[in-house]
Amino acid sequence: MMPVVLGLVLLVAHPLNNLTINQYSGVLIGTDAVTVDYVLDLAEVPTYQVRGDLSDPRAWASATCASVAGAARLRIDGTTAPLAVTTSTVSLPPGDAGLSTLRLECGFRAPATIDRETTVSYRSAAFADRIGWREMTAAGAGVAVVSSSVPTSSVSGRLAAYPQDAALLDVTEVTVQVRPGAGASTVDRSGPAAAPAGLDRLTASFTEFVGRPDLTLGLGLLALALALVLGALHAFAPGHGKSVMAAYLVAERGSLRHALAVAGTVTLTHTAGVLVLGIVLTTAIRFAPEQIYAWLGVASGLLVAGVGAAMLRRARRGAHPHDHGHDHSHDHSHDHGHDHVHGHDHGHGSGHHHHHHHDGPGRGGRLRSLLAMGFAGGLAPSPSAVVVLLGAIALGRTWFGVLLVIGYGLGMAAALAALGAVLARWRPVLERRVRGRTGRLVPFAAAALVMVVGLSLAVRSVLAV
Amino acid sequence: MRVRWRLVMVAGLAVALLTTGAVLIRPAVPPAGQARPGTSTVDDLSAAITAREARLARLPGDWLGWAELGMAYVQQARVTSDPSYYSRADAALARSLTVGPDANAPALAGLGAVAAARHEFATALRHGQAAAAADPYNAAAHGVAFDALVELGRYDEAETAVQSMIDLRPDTGSYARASYLFELRGRVSAAREAMQLALESASTPADTAFARVHLGQLAFDAGDLTTASSHVDEGLRVTAADPGLRLLRARVAAAAGDLPGAAIELRSVLSRLPLPDYAATLGDVLAAQGDAAGAATAYGLVAVQADLLAAAGVATNLELVGYAADRAVLDRTPLPAGTADKVVAAYRARPSVGSADTVAWVLHAAGRHREALSYADAALRLGTRSALVHFHRGVIRLATGDRAGARADLAEALRINPHFSVRYAPIARTTLGGVS
């Protein structure tokens, strides 16, 4: 009848509630033996549960100590050493509501000779499935402790007083390194795990921003604007082939239209890539995103290198007529971009070839490499966009995350388009400055640059795999 | 034109990708502040708590971090049954509200969850509604409000809350709540479908076990032992040690006549987690076997926990009082003096149909049959298909002299689930024979 509040029945203002079975094991390593000081503290309810067996408390105590010793395992340098029960005492201290609790103390001993550096490990499996405090300590007597996975003294005073503010302790295993000689026992407690590697700070603050629970329309728009800015910054970040695109536009006499086409492809590929990766990462458990990034990087690099090779071929083929076109181009520099727009729509046959003849044979190749360029640029999804998407998904705001990724891509596109526009506007001016032999070498140099950058991207990614 | 077509195709592809992306991508990690019915293991939670505590020691101004820590404590309290975690949760959530904004939905939802755990449902509702007002898109806030509204008997508002929760996040937590509401309203097949969806969206073994327990329980409550058994088996395949699944396995075994097998299973579960529900079920099984001494010891485990709660100054716990009423009716163990009045007072703070059933049964055990009848009617006001609740009203009607009404209720109880209780089902049969 009450599935919703099931399990919330017991509400007691007790530091450790009266269902618990609490255990302490103090491992003491001497020169000739390892002893364990074992304490069992049963709260009221488990004490009630064993009540029926307590008619002979001493018999119960020795039987329980024997079964705890049997369930424990002591290993000295990898060899199991059987534990013998040396002492067993039981008492029934009063608890809440007129009920009693139970305290059992056992002594265990196993002979051991510590005459060289030795590893001692102890594991306790008694009452493993019961809720309770499980504490272990380890110390040396006449031997020096080199390292230990637990402290030397009990924080609960051997289950006499549980710390109020500590989380439930659950230590069932100890490994101690000891060597002969009484030196100062250097206790090395394993520290907390290292913090995860720091994300890009701007992205981190952005993700936190997206995670705000009180997300209003204004904040949402602000987040979208931030996504655009981040995308634009990402476009100019090194190592993502943006410089390659610039070189491409210079070499191939790209226009604003070319820039827009590349930018659009980049946005589409990037958005799709991030979404696909988002799906993969949220549906597949234990998937190493670094591997995906690396392989996508390889693919992207090879694609760029391929485009570079195609550009080099075109530059060589176009070396002669290029001179001719060159003269025209600065005469009609103003019309240039405009003409291109029409050129694409009308296809091969339609006019303007008097200063566009270099488009002729290489035309289909150019469109292909243009798209390939954009594809390569967007292929390697930026980790920060993926982080933003996953963050939004984790917050149950998938649509918002998708919107932000689109914004991110649009930011990239805008930055690339702006770059393209600047190049398209200023290339003629540049070309007027750089004339003759040097001018003719520009396409070759740019094509070579594209190839080299592509190859280096691929090689770097291969190394990262 | 070819270029245009290509553009159209690319755009179409992009739209398709975006749509599948939005449909396929679901939260893999439950957002912080979510009150989930399922639980993770103690180890996972302890590790998460330690990591959060370490982070907050470095960044004490991280209000979201404090809210998450508070919710982790709430979760830990549920998993370990250690209520001391609720005080820690309170402290962490209060800290979150101090360092963070007033409209701090995660912290408010956390406070609501703590209040609900303490059975302070009016407070829980206030916090849940404040959280939902601070952030209407916080599914956990609607979940907290739902839990409180159900306990307060405000089922129409609860329906709105759970609908918001499902719209925001269709997951195990929201579907399970919807299923519970359907169940209360007697819409058993809808409850089953919703719980099936909860199972399908389960992302952890604990969630799967939770959904299997309730699917199995729904089948058991309809008398379908085969389906109940298959849900238990499926669930135990995922989490072999889940106490809820093992409890249900014992109930199914007992209903099928295997009382010794049920007793072994229950003793094994109790040696791990001595909760009152398990102890009372073992008592019933042992009593049905004729082992009066064993039954007394098992029922004693329930009484001990009631005594401990009373000693700790906790207000009347309706679940535990219900067991005391069973003892009074079945074993002639008198109810402690004043129990009936305390239970009526407790009902005012928690006027749910489930509470009404308990109050009716306690009043009946105390000999106040006329009053009991009005609560028994209130317990069935939503049309809940519960054999036990119909049995309770049948017995109460008989005590007030309404033989026809008693006959109808007892027959209905046995029709809904002939195996509803190893102790009460035989009584229902003989009583029905007597009044026919």
Contacts between the chains, C-beta under 8 A, distances in Angstrom:
chain1	res1	chain2	res2	distance
A	1	B	354	4.8
A	1	B	357	7.5
A	1	B	386	6.9
A	2	B	319	7.3
A	2	B	354	5.7
A	3	B	37	6.9
A	3	B	176	7.0
A	3	B	180	5.7
A	3	B	213	8.0
A	3	B	214	5.6
A	3	B	217	7.8
A	4	B	37	7.0
A	4	B	147	5.3
A	4	B	150	6.6
A	4	B	177	6.8
A	4	B	180	6.0
A	5	B	116	7.0
A	5	B	117	7.7
A	5	B	119	7.7
A	5	B	147	7.2
A	5	B	151	7.3
A	6	B	244	7.7
A	7	B	78	5.5
A	7	B	81	6.7
A	7	B	275	7.6
A	8	B	77	8.0
A	8	B	78	6.6
A	8	B	116	7.6
A	8	B	117	4.6
A	8	B	119	7.8
A	9	B	275	7.0
A	9	B	276	6.3
A	9	B	277	7.7
A	9	B	317	6.6
A	9	B	319	5.4
A	9	B	320	7.1
A	10	B	81	5.6
A	10	B	83	6.3
A	10	B	275	7.5
A	10	B	276	8.0
A	10	B	305	6.6
A	10	B	309	7.2
A	11	B	83	4.7
A	11	B	86	7.4
A	11	B	117	7.1
A	11	B	118	5.9
A	11	B	119	7.4
A	11	B	309	7.1
A	11	B	312	7.7
A	11	B	314	5.5
A	12	B	83	5.5
A	12	B	308	6.1
A	12	B	309	6.6
A	12	B	312	4.5
A	12	B	314	7.1
A	13	B	83	7.3
A	13	B	84	7.7
A	13	B	87	7.8
A	13	B	312	5.4
A	13	B	313	7.5
A	14	B	83	7.6
A	14	B	84	6.7
A	14	B	312	6.9
A	15	B	84	5.5
A	16	B	82	6.7
A	16	B	84	6.8
A	17	B	81	6.5
A	17	B	82	4.8
A	17	B	83	5.9
A	17	B	84	6.7
A	18	B	305	7.9
A	18	B	308	5.4
A	19	B	81	5.6
A	19	B	82	7.8
A	19	B	273	7.5
A	19	B	274	6.0
A	19	B	275	8.0
A	20	B	82	7.2
A	44	B	304	6.7
A	44	B	308	6.0
A	45	B	274	5.1
A	45	B	301	7.0
A	45	B	304	6.2
A	45	B	305	6.4
A	45	B	308	7.5
A	46	B	274	6.8
A	48	B	300	7.0
A	48	B	301	6.1
A	48	B	304	4.9
A	49	B	270	7.3
A	49	B	271	7.4
A	49	B	274	5.9
A	49	B	301	6.8
A	52	B	297	6.7
A	96	B	308	5.5
A	96	B	311	4.8
A	96	B	312	6.8
A	97	B	304	7.7
A	97	B	307	4.2
A	97	B	308	4.8
A	97	B	310	6.9
A	97	B	311	3.6
A	98	B	307	7.4
A	98	B	311	7.8
A	99	B	304	6.3
A	99	B	307	7.1
A	99	B	308	7.0
A	129	B	241	7.1
A	129	B	272	4.7
A	130	B	272	6.3
A	131	B	42	7.6
A	131	B	80	5.0
A	131	B	81	6.3
A	131	B	82	6.7
A	131	B	273	7.4
A	165	B	88	7.6
A	167	B	46	6.0
A	167	B	49	5.5
A	167	B	50	6.6
A	167	B	53	7.6
A	167	B	76	7.8
A	168	B	42	7.4
A	168	B	46	6.6
A	168	B	76	7.6
A	168	B	80	6.4
A	168	B	82	6.8
A	170	B	42	6.9
A	170	B	43	7.0
A	170	B	46	6.3
A	192	B	50	7.3
A	192	B	51	7.7
A	192	B	54	5.2
A	193	B	51	7.6
A	195	B	55	7.9
A	208	B	64	8.0
A	211	B	64	6.9
A	213	B	33	7.9
A	213	B	64	7.6
A	213	B	104	7.3
A	213	B	105	4.2
A	213	B	106	5.6
A	213	B	134	7.1
A	213	B	135	4.3
A	213	B	137	7.9
A	213	B	138	5.7
A	214	B	101	6.9
A	214	B	103	5.0
A	214	B	105	6.7
A	214	B	134	5.9
A	214	B	135	5.2
A	215	B	135	7.2
A	215	B	137	6.7
A	268	B	10	6.3
A	268	B	14	5.4
A	271	B	14	7.0
A	271	B	17	7.7
A	271	B	18	7.4
A	272	B	13	7.8
A	272	B	14	6.6
A	272	B	17	4.8
A	275	B	17	5.8
A	275	B	18	6.7
A	275	B	21	3.7
A	275	B	25	7.7
A	276	B	17	7.4
A	276	B	21	7.7
A	278	B	21	6.6
A	278	B	25	5.5
A	279	B	20	7.6
A	279	B	21	6.2
A	279	B	24	5.1
A	279	B	25	5.7
A	281	B	28	7.9
A	282	B	25	5.4
A	282	B	26	6.7
A	282	B	27	7.7
A	282	B	28	4.5
A	283	B	24	7.1
A	283	B	28	7.8
A	344	B	3	6.5
A	345	B	3	7.3
A	389	B	25	7.9
A	393	B	25	5.3
A	393	B	26	7.3
A	393	B	27	5.6
A	393	B	28	7.1
A	394	B	27	5.5
A	394	B	28	7.1
A	394	B	29	4.6
A	394	B	31	6.3
A	395	B	27	7.5
A	395	B	31	5.4
A	396	B	27	5.3
A	396	B	31	5.6
A	396	B	137	7.6
A	396	B	139	6.2
A	396	B	168	6.2
A	396	B	169	4.9
A	397	B	137	7.2
A	398	B	21	7.9
A	398	B	22	5.5
A	398	B	25	5.0
A	398	B	26	7.3
A	398	B	27	7.8
A	399	B	22	5.6
A	401	B	25	7.7
A	402	B	18	6.0
A	402	B	21	5.8
A	402	B	22	5.4
A	402	B	25	7.9
A	406	B	18	7.5
